[in-house]
Amino acid sequence: MVMRLALDKELINLQNDVLALGNLVEAMLVDSVRFLKARDFAGSERVMAQDAQVNAKRFHLEDQILTTIALQQPRAGDLRRLAAMLEFASELERIGDYAKGIGKINLMIGKQDLMKPLIDIPRMCEICQTMLRQVLTAFVRHDADLARTIPPMDDDLDGLYNQVYRELATCLMVNPAQLDQANYLLWAAHNLERTGDRVINLCERVVYMVTGELAELN
């Protein structure tokens, strides 16, 4: 009984750590696109600097999870929950890398005027933010049904990514000298598209955590 209470307390602490990491990564992603649109180089540098904090949180979380598995004798359901936390730590860290990459893109474009107004890339970021918030909610609530509703949003994300590609290609037909910037902006859009894929992985992990069912949701 005492050991069970200790495990339950540790699971809550670990869940809070996952949420803290998720909130940090979400803020980085939103800021990275906002600073790109505003051409705020100092802001982008701050986003890039936060990557070290994300990495540290991930490694600390993984260490605590493995320690819990070794010492607390978790049951099958507990192990699925802990495995989900490991997956969240890894995937959230990768999303943090995408945010860092968008910050780097802003610096690489430098003081050039943007070749086109940023409309679809911020929309992509909004979808990513919604998907990320919802999968964290599904994780906390152990809500497999909510997790299953998230992947269809990735279709909208893919559609916007394709639209960004087409518009950049059209701009290049008019001004081929903007090739480098077009590649940078496409890279930013790709990072957001990949963020959606990472969230789908987390949705699948939530479903497995709750039901024990391994299923692809894309």
URSULKA-V202763 format. One record per backbone hydrogen bond with DSSP energy under -1.0 kcal/mol. CO is the residue of the C=O (numbers start at 1). NH is the residue of the N-H. E is the energy in kcal/mol with one decimal. If there is no record, write none. Layout:
co=CO nh=NH e=E
co=CO nh=NH e=E
This chain:
co=1 nh=5 e=-2.2
co=2 nh=6 e=-2.1
co=3 nh=7 e=-2.4
co=4 nh=8 e=-2.7
co=5 nh=9 e=-2.2
co=6 nh=10 e=-2.1
co=7 nh=11 e=-2.7
co=8 nh=12 e=-1.9
co=9 nh=13 e=-2.2
co=10 nh=14 e=-2.7
co=11 nh=15 e=-2.3
co=12 nh=16 e=-2.3
co=13 nh=17 e=-1.8
co=14 nh=18 e=-2.3
co=15 nh=19 e=-2.3
co=16 nh=20 e=-2.3
co=17 nh=21 e=-2.3
co=18 nh=22 e=-2.7
co=19 nh=23 e=-2.8
co=20 nh=24 e=-2.0
co=21 nh=25 e=-2.5
co=22 nh=26 e=-2.5
co=23 nh=27 e=-2.2
co=24 nh=28 e=-2.2
co=25 nh=29 e=-2.5
co=26 nh=30 e=-2.5
co=27 nh=31 e=-2.7
co=28 nh=32 e=-2.6
co=29 nh=33 e=-1.6
co=30 nh=34 e=-2.2
co=31 nh=35 e=-3.1
co=32 nh=36 e=-1.6
co=33 nh=37 e=-2.5
co=34 nh=38 e=-2.1
co=35 nh=40 e=-2.5
co=40 nh=44 e=-1.7
co=41 nh=45 e=-2.1
co=42 nh=46 e=-1.7
co=43 nh=47 e=-2.1
co=44 nh=48 e=-2.3
co=45 nh=49 e=-2.0
co=46 nh=50 e=-1.3
co=48 nh=51 e=-1.1
co=49 nh=52 e=-1.0
co=50 nh=54 e=-2.0
co=51 nh=55 e=-2.5
co=52 nh=56 e=-2.1
co=53 nh=57 e=-2.3
co=54 nh=58 e=-2.5
co=55 nh=59 e=-2.5
co=56 nh=60 e=-2.3
co=57 nh=61 e=-2.5
co=58 nh=62 e=-2.7
co=59 nh=63 e=-2.2
co=60 nh=64 e=-2.3
co=61 nh=65 e=-2.4
co=62 nh=66 e=-2.4
co=63 nh=67 e=-2.0
co=64 nh=68 e=-2.2
co=65 nh=69 e=-2.3
co=66 nh=70 e=-2.0
co=67 nh=71 e=-2.1
co=68 nh=72 e=-2.5
co=75 nh=79 e=-2.8
co=76 nh=80 e=-2.1
co=77 nh=81 e=-1.8
co=78 nh=82 e=-2.7
co=79 nh=83 e=-2.8
co=80 nh=84 e=-2.1
co=81 nh=85 e=-1.8
co=82 nh=86 e=-2.0
co=83 nh=87 e=-2.1
co=84 nh=88 e=-2.7
co=85 nh=89 e=-2.6
co=86 nh=90 e=-2.0
co=87 nh=91 e=-2.9
co=88 nh=92 e=-2.7
co=89 nh=93 e=-1.5
co=90 nh=94 e=-1.6
co=91 nh=95 e=-2.1
co=92 nh=96 e=-2.2
co=93 nh=97 e=-1.6
co=94 nh=98 e=-1.8
co=95 nh=99 e=-2.1
co=96 nh=100 e=-2.4
co=97 nh=101 e=-2.4
co=98 nh=102 e=-2.0
co=99 nh=103 e=-2.1
co=100 nh=104 e=-2.3
co=101 nh=105 e=-2.1
co=102 nh=106 e=-1.8
co=103 nh=107 e=-1.5
co=104 nh=108 e=-2.2
co=105 nh=109 e=-2.5
co=106 nh=110 e=-1.5
co=109 nh=112 e=-1.2
co=119 nh=123 e=-1.4
co=120 nh=124 e=-2.6
co=121 nh=125 e=-2.0
co=122 nh=126 e=-2.0
co=123 nh=127 e=-2.0
co=124 nh=128 e=-2.5
co=125 nh=129 e=-2.7
co=126 nh=130 e=-2.2
co=127 nh=131 e=-2.8
co=128 nh=132 e=-2.7
co=129 nh=133 e=-2.5
co=130 nh=134 e=-2.4
co=131 nh=135 e=-2.2
co=132 nh=136 e=-1.9
co=133 nh=137 e=-2.0
co=134 nh=138 e=-2.7
co=135 nh=139 e=-2.1
co=136 nh=140 e=-2.3
co=137 nh=141 e=-2.6
co=138 nh=143 e=-2.4
co=143 nh=147 e=-1.8
co=144 nh=148 e=-1.8
co=150 nh=153 e=-2.1
co=151 nh=154 e=-2.2
co=152 nh=155 e=-1.4
co=153 nh=157 e=-1.6
co=154 nh=158 e=-2.6
co=155 nh=159 e=-2.3
co=156 nh=160 e=-2.2
co=157 nh=161 e=-2.2
co=158 nh=162 e=-2.4
co=159 nh=163 e=-1.8
co=160 nh=164 e=-2.6
co=161 nh=165 e=-2.3
co=162 nh=166 e=-2.3
co=163 nh=167 e=-2.6
co=164 nh=168 e=-2.5
co=165 nh=169 e=-2.2
co=166 nh=170 e=-2.1
co=167 nh=171 e=-2.2
co=168 nh=172 e=-2.0
co=169 nh=173 e=-1.3
co=170 nh=174 e=-1.0
co=171 nh=175 e=-2.4
co=175 nh=178 e=-1.8
co=176 nh=179 e=-1.4
co=178 nh=182 e=-2.5
co=179 nh=183 e=-2.3
co=180 nh=184 e=-2.1
co=181 nh=185 e=-2.7
co=182 nh=186 e=-2.3
co=183 nh=187 e=-2.1
co=184 nh=188 e=-2.1
co=185 nh=189 e=-2.3
co=186 nh=190 e=-2.5
co=187 nh=191 e=-2.2
co=188 nh=192 e=-1.5
co=189 nh=193 e=-2.4
co=190 nh=194 e=-2.6
co=191 nh=195 e=-1.5
co=192 nh=196 e=-1.7
co=193 nh=197 e=-1.3
co=194 nh=198 e=-2.2
co=195 nh=199 e=-2.2
co=196 nh=200 e=-1.9
co=197 nh=201 e=-1.8
co=198 nh=202 e=-1.6
co=199 nh=203 e=-2.3
co=200 nh=204 e=-2.3
co=201 nh=205 e=-1.7
co=202 nh=206 e=-2.3
co=203 nh=207 e=-2.3
co=204 nh=208 e=-2.1
co=205 nh=209 e=-2.6
co=206 nh=210 e=-2.3
co=207 nh=211 e=-2.9
co=208 nh=212 e=-2.1
